[in-house]
Amino acid sequence: MIELYLYSLKHKLKYMKRNIYSLLGFSLSATDGEVGKVEEFYFDDQNWRIRYLIVKTGNWLSGRKVLISPLAIVRSNWKDGSFPVNLTKEQIMHSPDIDTDKPVSLQHELSLSEHYLWQPYMDNGFYAPVFCEASNSEVLKKQAVIIKGSENNDPTDDNLHLRSTRRIIGYHIHATDGEIGHVSDFIVDDESWKLVYLVVAAKSWFGNKKVLISVQDIREISWAESEVYINISVNAVKQSKTLDRSTFTDSEIVRTLFI
């Protein structure tokens, strides 16, 4: 029984909640060398799952930005600040050229799926990565047609559910009876790659504290107005866990608070 308990505890401590801010600047390492640094993340606003890491490449690729799925990460060296991936630099070099300063279209996502032989993303999350023969690309195309058919009529329309973590920083948060502050960070589950909390920089009546708001408490987000509406009151927010910014960069404290 003791051995089983220790095994369960070890497995539990392996996965933690981490703040997105602390992951910026992590290096991405291909099987044959370093690719570049993580600049931000794209997530699906329907299920809050991280879809892509946006990586700024080094001089070997003229600083070009590329999108990499978390599926490609073979393990995470949290202490070393790196994400090793099961891709070569040549694969990344010849990946579809996507302007990350503009919305990512469904066609772009199809191009990435075909290039890396990843199965297309569905609403309920990622399928397992598939490294298949070229003949299977027709299967990927058929799956992508189903995805595109469920969206707007134009298959090249922007994926309106793909959002940048960086661009949401600063959105105002409204409780049921008043504004409480603005988004300053996110907490992500490093096993599922799902965002689980918004980190809110509270207004002056909270001092310089950061408040955690579960994504489950979000009622509505107005992307046009940069506003987030939650289902709880100001008083309930005051009862929420509050943490300083420095706390989020200490993995031992994060482990204690969130596991």
C-alpha positions in Angstrom: 0.0 0.0 0.0 2.8 2.4 0.8 4.5 1.7 -2.5 1.3 2.3 -4.3 0.8 5.6 -2.4 4.3 6.8 -3.3 3.8 5.9 -6.9 0.5 7.8 -7.0 2.1 10.8 -5.3 5.1 10.8 -7.7 2.8 10.6 -10.7 0.7 13.4 -9.3 3.7 15.7 -8.7 4.8 15.1 -12.3 2.0 17.4 -13.6 1.4 20.8 -12.3 -0.4 24.0 -13.0 1.9 26.6 -14.5 1.5 30.3 -15.5 1.8 31.1 -19.2 4.1 34.1 -18.4 6.8 31.8 -17.0 6.8 29.7 -20.2 7.6 32.6 -22.5 11.2 32.4 -23.6 11.4 28.6 -23.3 13.6 27.2 -26.0 12.2 24.7 -28.6 14.7 22.0 -29.5 14.4 19.8 -32.6 16.0 16.4 -32.8 19.1 18.1 -34.4 19.4 21.4 -32.7 17.7 24.4 -31.1 14.9 26.0 -33.2 14.1 29.2 -31.3 12.1 30.7 -28.4 8.5 30.5 -27.4 6.8 33.9 -27.8 3.1 33.2 -27.1 0.4 30.6 -27.4 -2.8 30.1 -29.4 -5.7 28.5 -27.7 -9.2 27.4 -28.6 -11.7 29.7 -26.9 -14.4 26.9 -26.8 -12.5 24.4 -24.7 -9.5 26.5 -23.6 -6.9 24.0 -24.9 -3.5 25.3 -26.2 -3.4 24.6 -29.9 0.0 26.0 -30.9 3.2 27.4 -29.5 4.4 30.4 -31.5 8.1 30.1 -31.8 10.5 32.8 -33.0 13.3 31.0 -34.8 16.9 32.0 -34.5 19.3 33.3 -37.2 19.3 29.9 -39.0 15.7 30.7 -40.2 16.0 34.5 -40.3 13.9 34.9 -37.2 10.8 33.6 -38.8 7.9 32.6 -36.5 6.5 29.1 -36.8 3.5 27.3 -35.2 4.2 24.1 -33.3 1.5 21.8 -31.8 2.0 20.6 -28.2 1.6 17.2 -29.8 5.2 17.5 -31.1 6.6 17.9 -27.6 8.1 14.6 -26.4 8.8 15.8 -22.9 9.1 19.1 -21.0 12.4 20.1 -19.3 10.7 22.6 -16.9 13.9 23.3 -14.9 16.0 23.8 -18.0 13.3 25.9 -19.7 13.0 23.9 -22.9 10.5 21.9 -25.0 12.2 19.1 -27.0 10.1 18.1 -30.0 10.1 15.1 -32.3 10.7 17.2 -35.4 13.9 18.0 -37.4 15.0 21.5 -38.2 14.5 20.7 -41.9 10.9 19.8 -41.3 10.4 23.1 -39.5 12.3 25.0 -42.2 9.9 23.7 -44.9 6.8 24.2 -42.9 4.0 26.4 -44.3 4.8 30.1 -44.0 2.2 31.6 -41.8 2.0 35.3 -40.8 1.4 35.0 -37.0 0.5 38.8 -36.9 -2.7 37.9 -38.7 -5.6 35.5 -37.8 -4.8 31.9 -38.6 -7.2 30.5 -41.2 -8.5 27.0 -41.4 -6.6 26.6 -44.6 -3.4 27.4 -42.7 -4.2 24.7 -40.1 -4.9 22.2 -42.9 -1.5 23.0 -44.4 0.2 22.4 -41.0 -1.6 19.1 -40.6 -0.5 17.9 -44.1 3.1 19.0 -43.6 3.7 17.5 -40.2 1.2 14.6 -40.8 -0.7 15.6 -37.7 -4.4 14.6 -37.6 -6.6 17.7 -37.9 -7.9 19.2 -34.7 -11.5 18.5 -33.7 -13.8 20.4 -31.3 -13.3 17.9 -28.5 -9.5 18.2 -28.6 -6.4 16.8 -30.3 -6.3 13.4 -31.8 -3.1 11.5 -31.1 -0.3 12.5 -33.5 -0.1 10.3 -36.6 3.2 10.0 -38.5 1.8 8.1 -41.5 2.7 7.4 -45.0 2.1 10.0 -47.7 -0.9 8.0 -49.0 -2.7 8.8 -45.8 -2.7 12.5 -46.6 -6.0 11.9 -48.4 -7.5 10.8 -45.1 -6.3 14.0 -43.5 -7.8 16.1 -46.3 -11.2 14.4 -46.0 -11.2 15.0 -42.2 -10.3 18.6 -42.8 -13.1 19.0 -45.3 -15.5 17.9 -42.5 -14.0 20.5 -40.2 -14.2 23.3 -42.8 -17.8 22.3 -43.7 -18.9 22.9 -40.1 -17.6 26.4 -40.2 -18.5 29.3 -42.5 -19.0 28.7 -46.2 -15.7 30.1 -47.2 -13.0 27.4 -46.3 -10.3 30.1 -46.1 -12.2 32.0 -43.3 -10.2 32.8 -40.2 -10.6 30.3 -37.4 -12.5 32.6 -35.1 -12.0 30.3 -32.1 -8.2 30.5 -32.2 -7.0 33.2 -29.8 -3.6 34.6 -28.7 -2.7 34.6 -25.0 -0.6 37.7 -25.5 -3.4 39.7 -27.1 -5.9 38.9 -24.3 -3.6 40.4 -21.6 -5.3 43.6 -20.4 -8.9 42.5 -21.1 -11.2 44.0 -18.4 -13.0 41.5 -16.1 -16.6 42.1 -15.0 -18.2 40.3 -12.1 -22.0 40.2 -11.9 -22.0 43.5 -9.9 -18.9 45.4 -11.0 -15.5 45.4 -12.6 -12.8 43.7 -10.7 -9.6 44.2 -12.8 -7.9 42.9 -15.9 -6.3 39.8 -17.3 -2.6 39.6 -16.5 -1.8 35.9 -17.1 -3.2 32.4 -17.4 -2.7 29.2 -15.5 -2.3 26.1 -17.7 -2.4 22.4 -16.8 0.9 21.0 -18.1 -0.5 17.6 -18.7 -3.6 18.4 -20.8 -2.4 21.8 -22.1 -5.7 23.3 -21.1 -6.0 26.8 -19.6 -7.7 26.4 -16.2 -7.5 29.9 -14.7 -7.4 33.5 -15.7 -5.0 35.5 -13.5 -6.6 38.8 -12.8 -4.8 41.9 -11.7 -7.4 43.2 -9.2 -8.3 46.9 -8.8 -7.0 49.1 -6.1 -9.3 47.7 -3.4 -7.3 44.5 -3.7 -3.9 46.1 -3.5 -1.3 44.6 -5.8 -2.7 41.1 -5.6 -3.5 38.6 -8.4 -6.8 36.7 -8.2 -7.5 33.3 -9.9 -10.7 33.0 -11.8 -11.6 29.6 -13.2 -12.4 29.5 -16.9 -15.6 27.6 -15.9 -16.8 30.8 -14.3 -16.6 32.8 -17.5 -20.1 33.7 -18.8 -19.1 35.6 -21.9 -16.2 37.2 -23.6 -16.6 40.2 -25.9 -13.6 40.0 -28.2 -14.5 43.2 -30.0 -14.7 45.2 -26.8 -11.9 43.4 -24.9 -14.2 42.5 -22.0 -14.7 39.3 -19.9 -17.9 38.7 -18.0 -17.9 36.1 -15.2 -20.7 34.5 -13.2 -19.6 35.4 -9.7 -20.0 38.5 -7.6 -17.3 41.0 -6.5 -17.7 39.7 -2.9 -17.0 36.1 -4.2 -13.9 37.3 -6.0 -12.7 38.9 -2.7 -12.9 35.4 -1.2 -10.8 33.9 -4.0 -7.2 32.8 -3.7 -4.8 35.8 -4.1 -1.2 35.4 -5.1 1.6 37.8 -6.0 3.3 37.7 -9.4 6.5 36.2 -8.0 4.6 33.2 -6.6 3.8 32.0 -10.1 7.4 31.6 -11.1 8.1 29.4 -8.0 7.2 25.8 -9.1 7.3 24.5 -5.6 4.7 27.0 -4.4 2.6 26.4 -7.5 2.7 22.7 -6.7 1.5 23.3 -3.1 -1.3 25.6 -4.1 -2.8 23.9 -7.1 -2.3 20.1 -6.8 
